[in-house]
Amino acid sequence: MLSNRKVIVTGAASGIGKAIVNQCLQEGASVIACDRNEQALRVLKESLNDSTVLDTYPLNVRKYEEVAAFFAYVETEHSDVDGLVNNAGIYLAKHILDYQEDEIDKVLDINVKGYIYFSQMFGKKLFHSQRKGVIVNLSSVSGQEGSSDAIYGSSKAAILGLTKSCAMNFSPYIRVNAVAPTMVNTSMMDSIPEWRKKEYLSHQLIDTPVLPEDVADTVVFLLSDKSKHYTGATFDINNGGYLR
């Protein structure tokens, strides 16, 4: 589905991001994987039989200057890039009354500003040259239904607005869509309060847990030409837990 595609994936070294990288590679894409964890990126690259289709780049998405340096590198080494998956995120599992200022900044910097930085610089690269491209943003059901961690929920709601606005700003050249999963079987789920897990599960119409690979399947679809008529949309992956 992704032959001749070249895709940037942030938060690529673990969880949903790692699954997205693997699915993109399986579907014929080349991938530039970004993550703060340089060691995990190294392990990811070493796990492949053909390392030529995966490039890795360690960076902190909350640092504008690091993102700018990355896109300067992309311009030199991967000028044909045409896909972006904004996935890097952080969840502190805290009540809003317990948040400190630096923690609020950290969540919003990574979960919102990181997406903005990458979207802006990717958009500049393709839009002015009228090149076709795709952005897929990872949001969350908590951005639609609320979260026990209000700062995290706010950040994921912001991504839905960013998705719609970028779809307008980058049309007709760059399609922009969001994916909003329910709880996914990653390490992040260990931090969700038990009462909230039960609440999520009690609403679901399908009793099969959502895996990182399931989210990656939807991301691959949105990156592909099979989704060529979708932009500004949010794709729910919640087992029918919240019907709209």
N, C-alpha and C positions, 0 to 999 in steps of 0.2 A: 504493500500500500504506500510505502514511502520511498520507493526507488528514486534516486537522484535528489533526495531532500538532504539538507544539512541543518541540524537542529541544535540550538542551545538549550540546555536544561540546568536550572539552578537547584540547589539542594539535592544534588544528583548522587551523593555517595551512600545514601541509605533510604530505607522505607519506600514511600511512593516514588520519590525521585529516582532511586535505583531501578525500580520496576519499570518506570517510563524509559530510562536509558536502554534497558535490556529489550523492551518491546520495540522501541524505535529501531534498534540495531537488527532485530529479527525481521522487521518489515523492510529492511533495505536502506535505511537512512545512515548517514554519518552523523556523529554526535560530538558536541563540545560540552563536556560535563564540568560544571562549576560547583564548588563546595568549599566551606571553611576547613574541612578536615582533609588535609593533604595526604595523610596516611591512608585514609579510607578511599580516596581517589586512586592512590597507587594500587591498592588491593583490587579495586574495580577494574583498572586497566589490565592488571596482571591476570585477571580471571578470563580474559578473552583469548581465543585462539588467534584472532586477527586484530592486532592492536592498531592497525592503520585506520580503522573506521571510527576509532574513539580517541579524541584528544581531551586532556584534562587540564583544568586551570583553577588553582586555588585562589579564592578571594572571599572577602566579607561583603555581602550585598548591601550592607548598611553604609558602606564607605563610598561616597560618590567618586572620589579620586581613583579608587581601585576599580570600580565599574568602568570609568572612562579609560583607564589603562587597558582593561580587558578588551574594550571595543576597538581601541587602537591596534591591539594584537589581532583581533578578528579581521580588521580591514586589511592587514598585511598577509595573514595566513589563511583566512577563511572568508574571502570577500564574497563567495557565492552562498553564504548562509541565508536561509529563507524561512526558518522556523524558530520560535522562542517558546519555551515552557517556563513560566514563572511559578516555581514550586517551593523555594526556600521559605521556611517558616519556623516560628518558635511558639511554644505553648507552655506557660508557667503554672497553669492550674491554680491560680490564686483568686481569692475574692477581691473585688474592687477596693474594699476598705483596707486591705492589707498591702496594696501596691505602693511601692516607693517610686519617686520621680524617675530615677534612673531605670527602673524596671519598665515603667510605662514607655519611656523613650526607646528602650531596647526592642520591645514588642512592635511598636509602631514603625520604628526604623527598618526592621527586618521584614515585617509582614506587609507593610504598605509602601514605605519609601523605596525599599529594594525593588518592588514591582514597578514603581514609577520610573526609577532610574533605568532599569533594563528596557522598559517599554519605550521610553523617550529616545534612548540611544539606538535601539533597534529600529524604531520608527524613522529616525533621521536617516539611517543608513539606506532604507528601502524606499521611503515615501518620495523623496526629492528626485530619485532616479526612476520613479514610477515602476518599481519592481513589485511583483506579487509576493506576498508572504503571509504568515499565519502566527498569531499569538494565542496561546492557551494559558489562562490563569487558574491556579488552584485556589478556590475559595473553600467554603465549608457550609454544611447545613446550619452551623451555629451562627453564620452570618445572615441567615434567613429567619431562624426560629429563636435566636438568643442563645447565650452560653452562660454556664456557671462562672466562667472567667470573662467578665464584661469587656476587658481590654482586648482579649483575643477575639471575642465575638464582634466587637467594633471593627477590628482590623479586617476581618473576613467580610463584613458587610461593605466596607470601603472598597474591597476588590470588585464587588459586583458593580458598583458605580463606576469604577475605573474601567472595567471591561466595556460597559455601554458607551462611555465617553470616548474611549480610544477607538471603538468601532466606528463612531461618527467621525472622529478626527482623522483617522487613517484611511477612510474609504476613498476610492473604491479599490485601493491596492492591497491593504493588509486586513485580513479578517481577524476579528478578536472575539473569543468566546471564553466562558468560564465553566469550570467543573466544580460542583458542590457536593462532596461526599458526606455521608454520615460517618459514624465511627468506623475506622479502618484498622485492621489488625496490624498495627505497628507499635513501636515502643511508646509512642505518644499516648496510646489508649490506656496505658498503665497509670497515667496521671489523672484521668477523668474520674470524678467522684462516682462511687458505686450507685448512688441514687439517680445520677444523671444517665448512667449507662442503662439502668433498668427502664428509665423513662423513654429513652431512645428505642430500646428493643421492644417495648410494649406497643409501640405504634406501627412496627414494621409488618408488612403483609407477606414478606418473603423471609424465611427463617435461615437462609444461607448467609454466613458472615461475609462482609465485603472485604476483599483482599487488595493489597496494593496492585496486583496484576489486573484486577477488575477495573480499577481507576485508570490504569495505564491503557487498557483497551479503548476506553472512551477518548483519552487524550490522543491516541494514535488516529482514531477516526477523525477527530477534529483537525489534526494536522494534515490529513489526507485530502485529496480532491473529492472523495466521496461526501465530504461535508461542504462542498463549494458554495452552497446557498445559505449557509448559516453564518451570521455574524451578530454580535451584541447579545448573544443568547447565553443562558445558564442551563447547564445539564445536571440535573439532580441524580445522584447515585445514592439512594437512601432506602432501597427495598420497599418503596411505597409508603415509607413512614410518615411523610408529610405531603399530602395530596393538595395540589393547587389547581 
